[in-house]
Structures are given as structure tokens and as C-alpha cells.
Amino acid sequence: MSDQEHPNIRLARRFVAAIVDGDADAAVSMYADDCVVWRNFDGRELSKRSAGKVVHFLVGATQGLNYGDLKIVATPTGYVQQHVLRGMTKSGEAFEAPACLVVTLSGERISRIDEYLDPSQLAPLMK
């Protein structure tokens, strides 16, 4: 089975596609009810509800959002994803933020994301 056929890779690609398509509800629906998203820059663990708010904010505050240089590797418990998140704010200011996600799956749902990024690169979204 090639990486493209691996079910963990397919789920990862569906998650990315939902966000790029602006369908935050579809992306959040891939989280398990007890999903936790940990962020390296503040050490916080977000619940599904809080993480969902972040996804909705990201989709609503951007245009032309895409995951450049996307690399996804299946692991026995999920997948690791590297990418450069690129897009523009609603006012037209470009941003790009390299990131790495270590994702744990529980069946067909995301149960944990450990997210590594520099939040200063997303500063244009906070204006």
C-alpha cells in the first residue's frame, strides 16, 4: 500500500481540503469528542470546542488559504504533517507560517494534535 492509499493519509488530506475549502464545520467534525490540540508556543491544550473556534476563525479571517509544501507521513498512531500555511487576510495582507503537526487518530477521528509553529507569523490575522 502506498502512502497515498494509507487511510491515515486520506484522513489528513480530507482535513486539509475542508479547511482550504472554507468548510470549518467539516474539519471540526473530524475531531473526536475528547480531542485535544496542544500548541507549542503557549503549552495550552485546547478542547474540541476551543480548537473548533480557532479553525472557524482561521477560515473566516482569510482568503486564498492553502497548505504549501505539504508533506504527510503516516505513523502507526496517526500521521505527521509539515506545511507552510499561506493566505491573505480579508484586507489583502499576505502571511505564511511553516508548521508541523503530530496527529493521533482514534479510528476515523482526530484525537490529538500537537502543533508546532511560530505564532508571530500569523500576526497579520490579529490586526
C-alpha atoms as a printed R data frame, in Angstrom:
    type eleno elety resid chain resno       x      y      z
1   ATOM     1    CA   MET     A     1   0.000  0.000  0.000
2   ATOM     2    CA   SER     A     2   1.499  3.368 -0.969
3   ATOM     3    CA   ASP     A     3   1.348  6.401  1.347
4   ATOM     4    CA   GLN     A     4  -1.374  7.903 -0.888
5   ATOM     5    CA   GLU     A     5  -3.556  4.893 -0.169
6   ATOM     6    CA   HIS     A     6  -2.949  4.772  3.573
7   ATOM     7    CA   PRO     A     7  -6.170  5.598  5.473
8   ATOM     8    CA   ASN     A     8  -4.341  7.998  7.813
9   ATOM     9    CA   ILE     A     9  -3.082  9.963  4.817
10  ATOM    10    CA   ARG     A    10  -6.568 10.053  3.289
11  ATOM    11    CA   LEU     A    11  -7.997 11.472  6.521
12  ATOM    12    CA   ALA     A    12  -5.215 14.078  6.677
13  ATOM    13    CA   ARG     A    13  -5.923 15.166  3.112
14  ATOM    14    CA   ARG     A    14  -9.678 15.413  3.821
15  ATOM    15    CA   PHE     A    15  -8.941 17.583  6.868
16  ATOM    16    CA   VAL     A    16  -6.681 19.924  4.861
17  ATOM    17    CA   ALA     A    17  -9.190 20.063  1.980
18  ATOM    18    CA   ALA     A    18 -12.035 21.021  4.328
19  ATOM    19    CA   ILE     A    19 -10.039 23.943  5.705
20  ATOM    20    CA   VAL     A    20  -8.855 25.098  2.269
21  ATOM    21    CA   ASP     A    21 -12.448 24.872  1.010
22  ATOM    22    CA   GLY     A    22 -13.569 27.073  3.902
23  ATOM    23    CA   ASP     A    23 -15.670 24.314  5.453
24  ATOM    24    CA   ALA     A    24 -14.709 24.696  9.107
25  ATOM    25    CA   ASP     A    25 -17.658 22.551 10.237
26  ATOM    26    CA   ALA     A    26 -16.438 19.623  8.120
27  ATOM    27    CA   ALA     A    27 -12.914 19.991  9.519
28  ATOM    28    CA   VAL     A    28 -14.117 20.148 13.130
29  ATOM    29    CA   SER     A    29 -16.370 17.129 12.554
30  ATOM    30    CA   MET     A    30 -13.188 15.088 12.074
31  ATOM    31    CA   TYR     A    31 -12.207 15.745 15.710
32  ATOM    32    CA   ALA     A    32 -13.109 13.105 18.292
33  ATOM    33    CA   ASP     A    33 -15.383 14.428 21.030
34  ATOM    34    CA   ASP     A    34 -12.470 14.331 23.501
35  ATOM    35    CA   CYS     A    35  -9.932 15.756 21.040
36  ATOM    36    CA   VAL     A    36  -7.089 17.826 22.473
37  ATOM    37    CA   VAL     A    37  -4.972 20.292 20.490
38  ATOM    38    CA   TRP     A    38  -1.687 21.217 22.168
39  ATOM    39    CA   ARG     A    39   0.227 24.295 20.985
40  ATOM    40    CA   ASN     A    40   3.990 24.628 21.385
41  ATOM    41    CA   PHE     A    41   4.003 28.404 21.728
42  ATOM    42    CA   ASP     A    42   1.892 28.588 24.887
43  ATOM    43    CA   GLY     A    43   1.804 24.994 26.130
44  ATOM    44    CA   ARG     A    44  -2.014 25.069 26.236
45  ATOM    45    CA   GLU     A    45  -4.238 22.122 25.483
46  ATOM    46    CA   LEU     A    46  -7.411 23.173 23.710
47  ATOM    47    CA   SER     A    47 -10.643 21.180 23.871
48  ATOM    48    CA   LYS     A    48 -12.552 20.253 20.741
49  ATOM    49    CA   ARG     A    49 -14.771 23.294 21.252
50  ATOM    50    CA   SER     A    50 -11.860 25.728 21.646
51  ATOM    51    CA   ALA     A    51  -9.894 24.191 18.790
52  ATOM    52    CA   GLY     A    52 -13.021 24.413 16.641
53  ATOM    53    CA   LYS     A    53 -13.251 28.132 17.356
54  ATOM    54    CA   VAL     A    54  -9.667 28.523 16.114
55  ATOM    55    CA   VAL     A    55 -10.498 26.663 12.876
56  ATOM    56    CA   HIS     A    56 -13.606 28.813 12.352
57  ATOM    57    CA   PHE     A    57 -11.575 31.981 12.990
58  ATOM    58    CA   LEU     A    58  -8.845 30.912 10.555
59  ATOM    59    CA   VAL     A    59 -11.337 30.124  7.789
60  ATOM    60    CA   GLY     A    60 -13.337 33.303  8.398
61  ATOM    61    CA   ALA     A    61 -10.357 35.667  8.637
62  ATOM    62    CA   THR     A    62  -8.565 34.564  5.475
63  ATOM    63    CA   GLN     A    63  -8.869 34.301  1.744
64  ATOM    64    CA   GLY     A    64  -6.884 32.099 -0.603
65  ATOM    65    CA   LEU     A    65  -5.818 29.853  2.265
66  ATOM    66    CA   ASN     A    66  -3.571 26.983  1.224
67  ATOM    67    CA   TYR     A    67  -1.136 24.451  2.606
68  ATOM    68    CA   GLY     A    68   2.062 24.799  0.593
69  ATOM    69    CA   ASP     A    69   4.945 22.353  0.659
70  ATOM    70    CA   LEU     A    70   2.578 19.794  2.174
71  ATOM    71    CA   LYS     A    71   4.199 16.593  3.410
72  ATOM    72    CA   ILE     A    72   2.204 13.934  5.239
73  ATOM    73    CA   VAL     A    73   3.687 10.727  6.606
74  ATOM    74    CA   ALA     A    74   1.563  8.000  8.150
75  ATOM    75    CA   THR     A    75   2.557  6.713 11.577
76  ATOM    76    CA   PRO     A    76   1.221  3.694 13.468
77  ATOM    77    CA   THR     A    77  -0.989  6.007 15.564
78  ATOM    78    CA   GLY     A    78  -1.844  8.740 13.042
79  ATOM    79    CA   TYR     A    79   0.355 10.985 10.926
80  ATOM    80    CA   VAL     A    80   2.918 13.768 10.892
81  ATOM    81    CA   GLN     A    81   2.248 16.762  8.663
82  ATOM    82    CA   GLN     A    82   4.617 19.542  7.628
83  ATOM    83    CA   HIS     A    83   3.373 22.515  5.645
84  ATOM    84    CA   VAL     A    84   3.582 26.225  5.075
85  ATOM    85    CA   LEU     A    85   0.203 27.802  5.737
86  ATOM    86    CA   ARG     A    86  -0.265 30.633  3.252
87  ATOM    87    CA   GLY     A    87  -3.052 33.041  2.542
88  ATOM    88    CA   MET     A    88  -4.232 36.591  2.769
89  ATOM    89    CA   THR     A    89  -6.173 38.479  5.375
90  ATOM    90    CA   LYS     A    90  -9.527 39.905  4.370
91  ATOM    91    CA   SER     A    91  -7.736 43.259  3.970
92  ATOM    92    CA   GLY     A    92  -5.273 41.718  1.491
93  ATOM    93    CA   GLU     A    93  -2.159 41.308  3.644
94  ATOM    94    CA   ALA     A    94  -0.238 38.118  2.864
95  ATOM    95    CA   PHE     A    95   1.023 35.748  5.528
96  ATOM    96    CA   GLU     A    96   2.841 32.450  5.646
97  ATOM    97    CA   ALA     A    97   3.620 30.235  8.597
98  ATOM    98    CA   PRO     A    98   5.631 26.993  8.492
99  ATOM    99    CA   ALA     A    99   4.143 24.407 10.824
100 ATOM   100    CA   CYS     A   100   4.373 20.798 11.890
101 ATOM   101    CA   LEU     A   101   1.513 18.716 13.272
102 ATOM   102    CA   VAL     A   102   1.852 15.399 15.059
103 ATOM   103    CA   VAL     A   103  -1.616 13.880 14.864
104 ATOM   104    CA   THR     A   104  -3.011 10.931 16.801
105 ATOM   105    CA   LEU     A   105  -6.088  9.197 15.476
106 ATOM   106    CA   SER     A   106  -8.761  7.193 17.209
107 ATOM   107    CA   GLY     A   107 -10.486  5.256 14.464
108 ATOM   108    CA   GLU     A   108 -11.619  7.738 11.817
109 ATOM   109    CA   ARG     A   109 -11.317 10.760 14.136
110 ATOM   110    CA   ILE     A   110  -8.514 13.058 15.248
111 ATOM   111    CA   SER     A   111  -7.981 12.552 18.978
112 ATOM   112    CA   ARG     A   112  -4.908 14.744 19.468
113 ATOM   113    CA   ILE     A   113  -2.863 17.316 17.579
114 ATOM   114    CA   ASP     A   114   0.496 18.555 18.794
115 ATOM   115    CA   GLU     A   115   1.021 21.739 16.785
116 ATOM   116    CA   TYR     A   116   4.392 23.401 16.299
117 ATOM   117    CA   LEU     A   117   4.502 26.886 14.774
118 ATOM   118    CA   ASP     A   118   5.672 30.455 15.372
119 ATOM   119    CA   PRO     A   119   2.511 32.465 16.075
120 ATOM   120    CA   SER     A   120   4.240 35.749 15.208
121 ATOM   121    CA   GLN     A   121   3.990 34.690 11.565
122 ATOM   122    CA   LEU     A   122   0.208 34.796 11.883
123 ATOM   123    CA   ALA     A   123   0.256 38.355 13.273
124 ATOM   124    CA   PRO     A   124  -1.461 39.820 10.166
125 ATOM   125    CA   LEU     A   125  -4.577 37.837 11.133
126 ATOM   126    CA   MET     A   126  -4.741 39.523 14.524
127 ATOM   127    CA   LYS     A   127  -4.994 43.097 13.217
